[in-house]
Amino acid sequence: MMKLTGGCHCGEVRYEVEGDPYTHALCHCSDCRRHAGAPMVGWTMYPQEALTITKGVPKVYKSSENGRRQFCSDCGTGLFYENSQTLPGLIDIQSGTYDEPEAIPARVHIQVAERIAWMADAHQLPEFDRYPPVKG
């Protein structure tokens, strides 16, 4: 059985999750994009009881009628998402917050109806190991 640890950027909130995720989805919805300030957000889904907060207390934000996003109130890192109506008994964990984010490969893109158009071809952009050369 898989056991992973993770936390926020500043280290004030830490967690453990045990078991295999139901999925690892890359979400393109506008709510996720705006909350994270990123073109998409990776989420792994588990039963709520698989998650244990080991340090700190995440702040809960009512992001929609039934949606609840949890984040670190010190550094702002998004951590968890719950929706008692759409996903009863389940919790999504932002996969970028794992100590070993490569441990669970992404399996699917979701909410692509709201995807930023240029994200469809983002894998074709030039790549650099670090920053590209600055043109003056």
N, CA, C and O atoms as a GROMACS GRO file, in nm:
protein
  544
    1MET      N    1   0.085  -0.119   0.000
    1MET     CA    2   0.000   0.000   0.000
    1MET      C    3   0.089   0.124   0.000
    1MET      O    4   0.185   0.133   0.077
    2MET      N    5   0.057   0.218  -0.085
    2MET     CA    6   0.136   0.340  -0.100
    2MET      C    7   0.110   0.437   0.014
    2MET      O    8  -0.004   0.454   0.057
    3LYS      N    9   0.217   0.501   0.063
    3LYS     CA   10   0.203   0.606   0.163
    3LYS      C   11   0.288   0.723   0.116
    3LYS      O   12   0.407   0.708   0.091
    4LEU      N   13   0.225   0.839   0.106
    4LEU     CA   14   0.294   0.960   0.060
    4LEU      C   15   0.281   1.070   0.163
    4LEU      O   16   0.186   1.074   0.241
    5THR      N   17   0.379   1.159   0.163
    5THR     CA   18   0.375   1.277   0.248
    5THR      C   19   0.382   1.401   0.162
    5THR      O   20   0.425   1.395   0.047
    6GLY      N   21   0.339   1.512   0.218
    6GLY     CA   22   0.345   1.637   0.145
    6GLY      C   23   0.314   1.753   0.236
    6GLY      O   24   0.296   1.737   0.357
    7GLY      N   25   0.306   1.870   0.176
    7GLY     CA   26   0.276   1.988   0.254
    7GLY      C   27   0.284   2.114   0.171
    7GLY      O   28   0.307   2.112   0.050
    8CYS      N   29   0.264   2.224   0.240
    8CYS     CA   30   0.265   2.354   0.175
    8CYS      C   31   0.408   2.404   0.153
    8CYS      O   32   0.504   2.340   0.197
    9HIS      N   33   0.420   2.515   0.085
    9HIS     CA   34   0.550   2.574   0.051
    9HIS      C   35   0.632   2.612   0.174
    9HIS      O   36   0.753   2.591   0.175
   10CYS      N   37   0.568   2.668   0.275
   10CYS     CA   38   0.642   2.715   0.394
   10CYS      C   39   0.661   2.608   0.500
   10CYS      O   40   0.739   2.627   0.593
   11GLY      N   41   0.591   2.495   0.488
   11GLY     CA   42   0.607   2.387   0.583
   11GLY      C   43   0.515   2.392   0.704
   11GLY      O   44   0.525   2.305   0.791
   12GLU      N   45   0.427   2.490   0.711
   12GLU     CA   46   0.337   2.501   0.826
   12GLU      C   47   0.226   2.396   0.825
   12GLU      O   48   0.174   2.360   0.931
   13VAL      N   49   0.189   2.346   0.707
   13VAL     CA   50   0.090   2.240   0.697
   13VAL      C   51   0.157   2.119   0.632
   13VAL      O   52   0.216   2.129   0.524
   14ARG      N   53   0.147   2.004   0.699
   14ARG     CA   54   0.202   1.879   0.649
   14ARG      C   55   0.091   1.773   0.655
   14ARG      O   56   0.000   1.781   0.737
   15TYR      N   57   0.102   1.673   0.566
   15TYR     CA   58   0.002   1.567   0.562
   15TYR      C   59   0.065   1.435   0.518
   15TYR      O   60   0.176   1.431   0.466
   16GLU      N   61  -0.011   1.328   0.542
   16GLU     CA   62   0.020   1.195   0.491
   16GLU      C   63  -0.107   1.142   0.426
   16GLU      O   64  -0.218   1.171   0.469
   17VAL      N   65  -0.088   1.063   0.322
   17VAL     CA   66  -0.201   0.995   0.260
   17VAL      C   67  -0.158   0.851   0.235
   17VAL      O   68  -0.047   0.823   0.189
   18GLU      N   69  -0.250   0.759   0.267
   18GLU     CA   70  -0.218   0.617   0.256
   18GLU      C   71  -0.318   0.549   0.164
   18GLU      O   72  -0.438   0.572   0.173
   19GLY      N   73  -0.266   0.463   0.076
   19GLY     CA   74  -0.349   0.389  -0.018
   19GLY      C   75  -0.322   0.434  -0.160
   19GLY      O   76  -0.241   0.523  -0.186
   20ASP      N   77  -0.392   0.371  -0.250
   20ASP     CA   78  -0.378   0.405  -0.391
   20ASP      C   79  -0.486   0.505  -0.430
   20ASP      O   80  -0.603   0.488  -0.394
   21PRO      N   81  -0.449   0.609  -0.503
   21PRO     CA   82  -0.550   0.706  -0.544
   21PRO      C   83  -0.646   0.647  -0.646
   21PRO      O   84  -0.610   0.556  -0.721
   22TYR      N   85  -0.768   0.698  -0.646
   22TYR     CA   86  -0.863   0.657  -0.748
   22TYR      C   87  -0.818   0.704  -0.886
   22TYR      O   88  -0.836   0.634  -0.986
   23THR      N   89  -0.761   0.823  -0.889
   23THR     CA   90  -0.711   0.878  -1.016
   23THR      C   91  -0.616   0.992  -0.988
   23THR      O   92  -0.603   1.038  -0.874
   24HIS      N   93  -0.550   1.038  -1.090
   24HIS     CA   94  -0.469   1.160  -1.086
   24HIS      C   95  -0.507   1.238  -1.211
   24HIS      O   96  -0.468   1.204  -1.322
   25ALA      N   97  -0.582   1.344  -1.190
   25ALA     CA   98  -0.637   1.422  -1.301
   25ALA      C   99  -0.573   1.559  -1.308
   25ALA      O  100  -0.544   1.621  -1.206
   26LEU      N  101  -0.550   1.606  -1.428
   26LEU     CA  102  -0.504   1.742  -1.453
   26LEU      C  103  -0.626   1.825  -1.489
   26LEU      O  104  -0.684   1.808  -1.596
   27CYS      N  105  -0.665   1.914  -1.399
   27CYS     CA  106  -0.789   1.989  -1.414
   27CYS      C  107  -0.765   2.123  -1.481
   27CYS      O  108  -0.674   2.198  -1.443
   28HIS      N  109  -0.848   2.153  -1.581
   28HIS     CA  110  -0.836   2.278  -1.656
   28HIS      C  111  -0.951   2.374  -1.628
   28HIS      O  112  -0.966   2.473  -1.700
   29CYS      N  113  -1.033   2.348  -1.526
   29CYS     CA  114  -1.148   2.436  -1.501
   29CYS      C  115  -1.102   2.575  -1.455
   29CYS      O  116  -0.993   2.591  -1.400
   30SER      N  117  -1.185   2.673  -1.479
   30SER     CA  118  -1.149   2.810  -1.444
   30SER      C  119  -1.136   2.830  -1.293
   30SER      O  120  -1.056   2.912  -1.250
   31ASP      N  121  -1.214   2.756  -1.212
   31ASP     CA  122  -1.201   2.768  -1.066
   31ASP      C  123  -1.062   2.724  -1.020
   31ASP      O  124  -0.998   2.793  -0.941
   32CYS      N  125  -1.017   2.610  -1.068
   32CYS     CA  126  -0.884   2.560  -1.029
   32CYS      C  127  -0.775   2.656  -1.078
   32CYS      O  128  -0.681   2.687  -1.004
   33ARG      N  129  -0.788   2.701  -1.202
   33ARG     CA  130  -0.687   2.793  -1.257
   33ARG      C  131  -0.678   2.920  -1.174
   33ARG      O  132  -0.568   2.964  -1.139
   34ARG      N  133  -0.790   2.978  -1.142
   34ARG     CA  134  -0.790   3.104  -1.067
   34ARG      C  135  -0.739   3.084  -0.924
   34ARG      O  136  -0.665   3.168  -0.872
   35HIS      N  137  -0.779   2.974  -0.860
   35HIS     CA  138  -0.735   2.951  -0.723
   35HIS      C  139  -0.584   2.928  -0.717
   35HIS      O  140  -0.518   2.976  -0.625
   36ALA      N  141  -0.530   2.855  -0.815
   36ALA     CA  142  -0.387   2.822  -0.814
   36ALA      C  143  -0.302   2.927  -0.885
   36ALA      O  144  -0.180   2.933  -0.863
   37GLY      N  145  -0.363   3.009  -0.969
   37GLY     CA  146  -0.284   3.102  -1.049
   37GLY      C  147  -0.198   3.027  -1.150
   37GLY      O  148  -0.086   3.069  -1.180
   38ALA      N  149  -0.250   2.916  -1.201
   38ALA     CA  150  -0.176   2.829  -1.293
   38ALA      C  151  -0.268   2.785  -1.406
   38ALA      O  152  -0.390   2.787  -1.389
   39PRO      N  153  -0.215   2.746  -1.521
   39PRO     CA  154  -0.300   2.707  -1.633
   39PRO      C  155  -0.376   2.577  -1.613
   39PRO      O  156  -0.474   2.551  -1.682
   40MET      N  157  -0.332   2.493  -1.518
   40MET     CA  158  -0.404   2.370  -1.480
   40MET      C  159  -0.352   2.326  -1.344
   40MET      O  160  -0.247   2.372  -1.299
   41VAL      N  161  -0.426   2.237  -1.280
   41VAL     CA  162  -0.388   2.187  -1.147
   41VAL      C  163  -0.403   2.036  -1.146
   41VAL      O  164  -0.503   1.982  -1.193
   42GLY      N  165  -0.302   1.967  -1.091
   42GLY     CA  166  -0.307   1.823  -1.076
   42GLY      C  167  -0.373   1.786  -0.944
   42GLY      O  168  -0.343   1.844  -0.839
   43TRP      N  169  -0.464   1.687  -0.949
   43TRP     CA  170  -0.537   1.641  -0.830
   43TRP      C  171  -0.534   1.489  -0.823
   43TRP      O  172  -0.560   1.422  -0.923
   44THR      N  173  -0.502   1.435  -0.705
   44THR     CA  174  -0.518   1.292  -0.681
   44THR      C  175  -0.637   1.275  -0.586
   44THR      O  176  -0.651   1.349  -0.489
   45MET      N  177  -0.721   1.177  -0.616
   45MET     CA  178  -0.845   1.157  -0.540
   45MET      C  179  -0.836   1.034  -0.452
   45MET      O  180  -0.794   0.927  -0.495
   46TYR      N  181  -0.876   1.052  -0.326
   46TYR     CA  182  -0.874   0.946  -0.225
   46TYR      C  183  -1.002   0.950  -0.143
   46TYR      O  184  -1.074   1.049  -0.145
   47PRO      N  185  -1.030   0.839  -0.069
   47PRO     CA  186  -1.133   0.848   0.035
   47PRO      C  187  -1.084   0.946   0.142
   47PRO      O  188  -0.964   0.949   0.171
   48GLN      N  189  -1.173   1.024   0.201
   48GLN     CA  190  -1.132   1.124   0.300
   48GLN      C  191  -1.050   1.064   0.414
   48GLN      O  192  -0.958   1.129   0.464
   49GLU      N  193  -1.083   0.942   0.455
   49GLU     CA  194  -1.013   0.882   0.568
   49GLU      C  195  -0.869   0.842   0.536
   49GLU      O  196  -0.794   0.808   0.627
   50ALA      N  197  -0.828   0.846   0.410
   50ALA     CA  198  -0.690   0.814   0.373
   50ALA      C  199  -0.594   0.928   0.407
   50ALA      O  200  -0.474   0.907   0.417
   51LEU      N  201  -0.649   1.049   0.426
   51LEU     CA  202  -0.568   1.168   0.451
   51LEU      C  203  -0.558   1.197   0.601
   51LEU      O  204  -0.658   1.195   0.673
   52THR      N  205  -0.435   1.224   0.647
   52THR     CA  206  -0.411   1.266   0.785
   52THR      C  207  -0.328   1.394   0.782
   52THR      O  208  -0.220   1.396   0.723
   53ILE      N  209  -0.378   1.499   0.845
   53ILE     CA  210  -0.300   1.621   0.860
   53ILE      C  211  -0.205   1.596   0.978
   53ILE      O  212  -0.251   1.568   1.088
   54THR      N  213  -0.075   1.608   0.955
   54THR     CA  214   0.023   1.578   1.060
   54THR      C  215   0.081   1.703   1.124
   54THR      O  216   0.145   1.695   1.230
   55LYS      N  217   0.060   1.818   1.062
   55LYS     CA  218   0.109   1.944   1.119
   55LYS      C  219   0.022   2.058   1.068
   55LYS      O  220  -0.011   2.064   0.949
   56GLY      N  221  -0.014   2.148   1.156
   56GLY     CA  222  -0.088   2.268   1.118
   56GLY      C  223  -0.235   2.242   1.092
   56GLY      O  224  -0.284   2.130   1.106
   57VAL      N  225  -0.303   2.349   1.055
   57VAL     CA  226  -0.446   2.342   1.024
   57VAL      C  227  -0.470   2.424   0.898
   57VAL      O  228  -0.454   2.546   0.899
   58PRO      N  229  -0.509   2.358   0.788
   58PRO     CA  230  -0.537   2.435   0.667
   58PRO      C  231  -0.660   2.523   0.685
   58PRO      O  232  -0.753   2.489   0.758
   59LYS      N  233  -0.659   2.637   0.618
   59LYS     CA  234  -0.775   2.725   0.616
   59LYS      C  235  -0.872   2.673   0.511
   59LYS      O  236  -0.829   2.627   0.405
   60VAL      N  237  -1.001   2.679   0.540
   60VAL     CA  238  -1.104   2.632   0.448
   60VAL      C  239  -1.168   2.752   0.379
   60VAL      O  240  -1.206   2.850   0.444
   61TYR      N  241  -1.178   2.743   0.248
   61TYR     CA  242  -1.238   2.849   0.167
   61TYR      C  243  -1.358   2.791   0.094
   61TYR      O  244  -1.346   2.690   0.024
   62LYS      N  245  -1.475   2.854   0.109
   62LYS     CA  246  -1.597   2.812   0.040
   62LYS      C  247  -1.588   2.864  -0.104
   62LYS      O  248  -1.624   2.979  -0.131
   63SER      N  249  -1.540   2.780  -0.195
   63SER     CA  250  -1.515   2.825  -0.332
   63SER      C  251  -1.638   2.816  -0.423
   63SER      O  252  -1.639   2.876  -0.530
   64SER      N  253  -1.739   2.744  -0.380
   64SER     CA  254  -1.865   2.736  -0.452
   64SER      C  255  -1.972   2.692  -0.353
   64SER      O  256  -1.943   2.677  -0.234
   65GLU      N  257  -2.092   2.672  -0.399
   65GLU     CA  258  -2.200   2.634  -0.307
   65GLU      C  259  -2.163   2.512  -0.222
   65GLU      O  260  -2.187   2.511  -0.101
   66ASN      N  261  -2.106   2.411  -0.285
   66ASN     CA  262  -2.071   2.288  -0.213
   66ASN      C  263  -1.921   2.260  -0.208
   66ASN      O  264  -1.877   2.173  -0.134
   67GLY      N  265  -1.843   2.333  -0.287
   67GLY     CA  266  -1.699   2.309  -0.293
   67GLY      C  267  -1.625   2.379  -0.180
   67GLY      O  268  -1.654   2.493  -0.144
   68ARG      N  269  -1.527   2.308  -0.125
   68ARG     CA  270  -1.442   2.363  -0.019
   68ARG      C  271  -1.297   2.338  -0.056
   68ARG      O  272  -1.255   2.224  -0.075
   69ARG      N  273  -1.221   2.446  -0.065
   69ARG     CA  274  -1.078   2.437  -0.093
   69ARG      C  275  -1.003   2.466   0.036
   69ARG      O  276  -1.041   2.555   0.112
   70GLN      N  277  -0.898   2.390   0.060
   70GLN     CA  278  -0.817   2.409   0.181
   70GLN      C  279  -0.676   2.450   0.138
   70GLN      O  280  -0.621   2.397   0.042
   71PHE      N  281  -0.620   2.544   0.212
   71PHE     CA  282  -0.489   2.598   0.178
   71PHE      C  283  -0.417   2.643   0.303
   71PHE      O  284  -0.478   2.656   0.409
   72CYS      N  285  -0.287   2.667   0.291
   72CYS     CA  286  -0.210   2.718   0.403
   72CYS      C  287  -0.238   2.867   0.418
   72CYS      O  288  -0.224   2.943   0.322
   73SER      N  289  -0.276   2.909   0.538
   73SER     CA  290  -0.308   3.051   0.559
   73SER      C  291  -0.181   3.136   0.570
   73SER      O  292  -0.190   3.259   0.567
   74ASP      N  293  -0.065   3.074   0.584
   74ASP     CA  294   0.060   3.151   0.589
   74ASP      C  295   0.118   3.176   0.450
   74ASP      O  296   0.148   3.291   0.416
   75CYS      N  297   0.135   3.071   0.369
   75CYS     CA  298   0.200   3.090   0.239
   75CYS      C  299   0.102   3.085   0.121
   75CYS      O  300   0.140   3.124   0.010
   76GLY      N  301  -0.021   3.040   0.143
   76GLY     CA  302  -0.122   3.039   0.038
   76GLY      C  303  -0.126   2.914  -0.048
   76GLY      O  304  -0.210   2.906  -0.138
   77THR      N  305  -0.040   2.817  -0.024
   77THR     CA  306  -0.039   2.696  -0.106
   77THR      C  307  -0.173   2.624  -0.098
   77THR      O  308  -0.222   2.594   0.010
   78GLY      N  309  -0.233   2.596  -0.214
   78GLY     CA  310  -0.354   2.516  -0.221
   78GLY      C  311  -0.320   2.370  -0.192
   78GLY      O  312  -0.219   2.319  -0.241
   79LEU      N  313  -0.405   2.303  -0.113
   79LEU     CA  314  -0.375   2.167  -0.072
   79LEU      C  315  -0.484   2.066  -0.106
   79LEU      O  316  -0.455   1.963  -0.167
   80PHE      N  317  -0.610   2.094  -0.067
   80PHE     CA  318  -0.715   1.994  -0.077
   80PHE      C  319  -0.844   2.055  -0.132
   80PHE      O  320  -0.867   2.176  -0.123
   81TYR      N  321  -0.928   1.967  -0.188
   81TYR     CA  322  -1.060   2.009  -0.237
   81TYR      C  323  -1.161   1.902  -0.198
   81TYR      O  324  -1.136   1.782  -0.213
   82GLU      N  325  -1.276   1.946  -0.148
   82GLU     CA  326  -1.387   1.857  -0.114
   82GLU      C  327  -1.516   1.916  -0.168
   82GLU      O  328  -1.534   2.038  -0.174
   83ASN      N  329  -1.608   1.826  -0.209
   83ASN     CA  330  -1.741   1.868  -0.249
   83ASN      C  331  -1.838   1.759  -0.204
   83ASN      O  332  -1.846   1.652  -0.266
   84SER      N  333  -1.911   1.786  -0.097
   84SER     CA  334  -1.998   1.684  -0.036
   84SER      C  335  -2.111   1.639  -0.128
   84SER      O  336  -2.165   1.530  -0.107
   85GLN      N  337  -2.148   1.718  -0.227
   85GLN     CA  338  -2.255   1.680  -0.319
   85GLN      C  339  -2.203   1.601  -0.438
   85GLN      O  340  -2.255   1.494  -0.470
   86THR      N  341  -2.100   1.652  -0.502
   86THR     CA  342  -2.046   1.589  -0.623
   86THR      C  343  -1.954   1.472  -0.591
   86THR      O  344  -1.954   1.372  -0.662
   87LEU      N  345  -1.874   1.486  -0.484
   87LEU     CA  346  -1.775   1.385  -0.449
   87LEU      C  347  -1.787   1.344  -0.302
   87LEU      O  348  -1.693   1.361  -0.225
   88PRO      N  349  -1.903   1.289  -0.261
   88PRO     CA  350  -1.922   1.257  -0.119
   88PRO      C  351  -1.820   1.154  -0.070
   88PRO      O  352  -1.796   1.052  -0.136
   89GLY      N  353  -1.759   1.183   0.045
   89GLY     CA  354  -1.664   1.091   0.106
   89GLY      C  355  -1.526   1.092   0.044
   89GLY      O  356  -1.439   1.014   0.082
   90LEU      N  357  -1.504   1.181  -0.053
   90LEU     CA  358  -1.377   1.186  -0.124
   90LEU      C  359  -1.305   1.317  -0.098
   90LEU      O  360  -1.366   1.418  -0.063
   91ILE      N  361  -1.173   1.315  -0.117
   91ILE     CA  362  -1.093   1.436  -0.108
   91ILE      C  363  -0.992   1.436  -0.221
   91ILE      O  364  -0.932   1.332  -0.252
   92ASP      N  365  -0.972   1.551  -0.282
   92ASP     CA  366  -0.869   1.569  -0.383
   92ASP      C  367  -0.750   1.637  -0.317
   92ASP      O  368  -0.766   1.730  -0.239
   93ILE      N  369  -0.631   1.589  -0.349
   93ILE     CA  370  -0.507   1.646  -0.298
   93ILE      C  371  -0.430   1.703  -0.417
   93ILE      O  372  -0.412   1.635  -0.518
   94GLN      N  373  -0.384   1.827  -0.405
   94GLN     CA  374  -0.306   1.886  -0.514
   94GLN      C  375  -0.174   1.811  -0.524
   94GLN      O  376  -0.092   1.813  -0.432
   95SER      N  377  -0.155   1.745  -0.637
   95SER     CA  378  -0.042   1.655  -0.654
   95SER      C  379   0.094   1.725  -0.654
   95SER      O  380   0.196   1.662  -0.627
   96GLY      N  381   0.096   1.854  -0.684
   96GLY     CA  382   0.221   1.928  -0.680
   96GLY      C  383   0.272   1.952  -0.539
   96GLY      O  384   0.384   2.000  -0.521
   97THR      N  385   0.191   1.919  -0.437
   97THR     CA  386   0.232   1.941  -0.298
   97THR      C  387   0.294   1.817  -0.234
   97THR      O  388   0.336   1.822  -0.119
   98TYR      N  389   0.299   1.706  -0.307
   98TYR     CA  390   0.364   1.586  -0.254
   98TYR      C  391   0.515   1.609  -0.245
   98TYR      O  392   0.573   1.682  -0.326
   99ASP      N  393   0.578   1.546  -0.146
   99ASP     CA  394   0.724   1.550  -0.137
   99ASP      C  395   0.786   1.479  -0.258
   99ASP      O  396   0.895   1.515  -0.302
  100GLU      N  397   0.717   1.379  -0.310
  100GLU     CA  398   0.761   1.308  -0.431
  100GLU      C  399   0.648   1.312  -0.534
  100GLU      O  400   0.577   1.213  -0.551
  101PRO      N  401   0.630   1.426  -0.602
  101PRO     CA  402   0.517   1.439  -0.694
  101PRO      C  403   0.522   1.343  -0.813
  101PRO      O  404   0.420   1.319  -0.877
  102GLU      N  405   0.639   1.289  -0.843
  102GLU     CA  406   0.649   1.195  -0.954
  102GLU      C  407   0.599   1.055  -0.919
  102GLU      O  408   0.593   0.968  -1.006
  103ALA      N  409   0.565   1.031  -0.793
  103ALA     CA  410   0.524   0.898  -0.747
  103ALA      C  411   0.394   0.849  -0.812
  103ALA      O  412   0.373   0.729  -0.827
  104ILE      N  413   0.307   0.941  -0.849
  104ILE     CA  414   0.178   0.904  -0.908
  104ILE      C  415   0.165   0.975  -1.043
  104ILE      O  416   0.135   1.095  -1.045
  105PRO      N  417   0.185   0.906  -1.153
  105PRO     CA  418   0.171   0.970  -1.285
  105PRO      C  419   0.028   1.018  -1.310
  105PRO      O  420  -0.069   0.954  -1.267
  106ALA      N  421   0.015   1.128  -1.379
  106ALA     CA  422  -0.117   1.178  -1.419
  106ALA      C  423  -0.181   1.077  -1.514
  106ALA      O  424  -0.113   1.012  -1.594
  107ARG      N  425  -0.314   1.065  -1.504
  107ARG     CA  426  -0.387   0.965  -1.584
  107ARG      C  427  -0.484   1.025  -1.684
  107ARG      O  428  -0.520   0.961  -1.783
  108VAL      N  429  -0.528   1.151  -1.658
  108VAL     CA  430  -0.634   1.205  -1.743
  108VAL      C  431  -0.636   1.357  -1.732
  108VAL      O  432  -0.599   1.414  -1.629
  109HIS      N  433  -0.679   1.423  -1.840
  109HIS     CA  434  -0.709   1.567  -1.838
  109HIS      C  435  -0.860   1.579  -1.819
  109HIS      O  436  -0.936   1.507  -1.883
  110ILE      N  437  -0.903   1.669  -1.730
  110ILE     CA  438  -1.046   1.689  -1.709
  110ILE      C  439  -1.082   1.837  -1.726
  110ILE      O  440  -0.995   1.924  -1.722
  111GLN      N  441  -1.210   1.862  -1.745
  111GLN     CA  442  -1.264   1.996  -1.764
  111GLN      C  443  -1.197   2.067  -1.883
  111GLN      O  444  -1.174   2.188  -1.879
  112VAL      N  445  -1.166   1.991  -1.987
  112VAL     CA  446  -1.099   2.050  -2.104
  112VAL      C  447  -1.190   2.146  -2.180
  112VAL      O  448  -1.142   2.223  -2.263
  113ALA      N  449  -1.320   2.143  -2.153
  113ALA     CA  450  -1.411   2.241  -2.214
  113ALA      C  451  -1.373   2.382  -2.171
  113ALA      O  452  -1.404   2.478  -2.241
  114GLU      N  453  -1.306   2.395  -2.054
  114GLU     CA  454  -1.265   2.526  -2.004
  114GLU      C  455  -1.114   2.550  -2.019
  114GLU      O  456  -1.061   2.650  -1.970
  115ARG      N  457  -1.046   2.458  -2.084
  115ARG     CA  458  -0.900   2.469  -2.099
  115ARG      C  459  -0.862   2.595  -2.177
  115ARG      O  460  -0.930   2.632  -2.273
  116ILE      N  461  -0.756   2.660  -2.134
  116ILE     CA  462  -0.699   2.772  -2.210
  116ILE      C  463  -0.654   2.716  -2.344
  116ILE      O  464  -0.584   2.615  -2.348
  117ALA      N  465  -0.692   2.779  -2.453
  117ALA     CA  466  -0.669   2.724  -2.587
  117ALA      C  467  -0.523   2.685  -2.612
  117ALA      O  468  -0.496   2.580  -2.670
  118TRP      N  469  -0.428   2.769  -2.568
  118TRP     CA  470  -0.288   2.738  -2.597
  118TRP      C  471  -0.234   2.620  -2.518
  118TRP      O  472  -0.127   2.568  -2.551
  119MET      N  473  -0.305   2.575  -2.416
  119MET     CA  474  -0.261   2.459  -2.338
  119MET      C  475  -0.272   2.329  -2.417
  119MET      O  476  -0.202   2.232  -2.386
  120ALA      N  477  -0.357   2.325  -2.518
  120ALA     CA  478  -0.373   2.203  -2.598
  120ALA      C  479  -0.242   2.164  -2.667
  120ALA      O  480  -0.219   2.046  -2.692
  121ASP      N  481  -0.158   2.261  -2.698
  121ASP     CA  482  -0.031   2.235  -2.766
  121ASP      C  483   0.090   2.270  -2.682
  121ASP      O  484   0.200   2.284  -2.736
  122ALA      N  485   0.074   2.286  -2.551
  122ALA     CA  486   0.184   2.330  -2.464
  122ALA      C  487   0.303   2.234  -2.468
  122ALA      O  488   0.417   2.278  -2.451
  123HIS      N  489   0.278   2.106  -2.491
  123HIS     CA  490   0.389   2.009  -2.495
  123HIS      C  491   0.481   2.030  -2.616
  123HIS      O  492   0.589   1.972  -2.621
  124GLN      N  493   0.440   2.112  -2.712
  124GLN     CA  494   0.521   2.138  -2.831
  124GLN      C  495   0.612   2.260  -2.816
  124GLN      O  496   0.690   2.289  -2.906
  125LEU      N  497   0.602   2.333  -2.705
  125LEU     CA  498   0.685   2.452  -2.684
  125LEU      C  499   0.832   2.414  -2.664
  125LEU      O  500   0.861   2.303  -2.621
  126PRO      N  501   0.925   2.505  -2.696
  126PRO     CA  502   1.067   2.477  -2.671
  126PRO      C  503   1.090   2.450  -2.523
  126PRO      O  504   1.019   2.503  -2.437
  127GLU      N  505   1.190   2.368  -2.492
  127GLU     CA  506   1.222   2.332  -2.355
  127GLU      C  507   1.364   2.372  -2.320
  127GLU      O  508   1.453   2.368  -2.405
  128PHE      N  509   1.385   2.410  -2.195
  128PHE     CA  510   1.517   2.446  -2.141
  128PHE      C  511   1.533   2.379  -2.005
  128PHE      O  512   1.437   2.373  -1.928
  129ASP      N  513   1.651   2.329  -1.974
  129ASP     CA  514   1.676   2.268  -1.843
  129ASP      C  515   1.658   2.370  -1.731
  129ASP      O  516   1.613   2.334  -1.623
  130ARG      N  517   1.693   2.492  -1.755
  130ARG     CA  518   1.675   2.600  -1.660
  130ARG      C  519   1.616   2.719  -1.736
  130ARG      O  520   1.535   2.699  -1.827
  131TYR      N  521   1.653   2.840  -1.701
  131TYR     CA  522   1.599   2.958  -1.771
  131TYR      C  523   1.658   2.968  -1.912
  131TYR      O  524   1.774   2.934  -1.933
  132PRO      N  525   1.578   3.014  -2.008
  132PRO     CA  526   1.632   3.034  -2.143
  132PRO      C  527   1.723   3.157  -2.145
  132PRO      O  528   1.717   3.240  -2.055
  133PRO      N  529   1.806   3.168  -2.248
  133PRO     CA  530   1.892   3.288  -2.259
  133PRO      C  531   1.806   3.415  -2.268
  133PRO      O  532   1.701   3.415  -2.332
  134VAL      N  533   1.853   3.521  -2.203
  134VAL     CA  534   1.782   3.649  -2.205
  134VAL      C  535   1.825   3.724  -2.329
  134VAL      O  536   1.944   3.738  -2.357
  135LYS      N  537   1.726   3.773  -2.402
  135LYS     CA  538   1.756   3.852  -2.522
  135LYS      C  539   1.746   3.999  -2.486
  135LYS      O  540   1.645   4.042  -2.430
  136GLY      N  541   1.849   4.075  -2.516
  136GLY     CA  542   1.852   4.216  -2.476
  136GLY      C  543   1.824   4.314  -2.580
  136GLY      O  544   1.824   4.434  -2.553
   0.00000   0.00000   0.00000
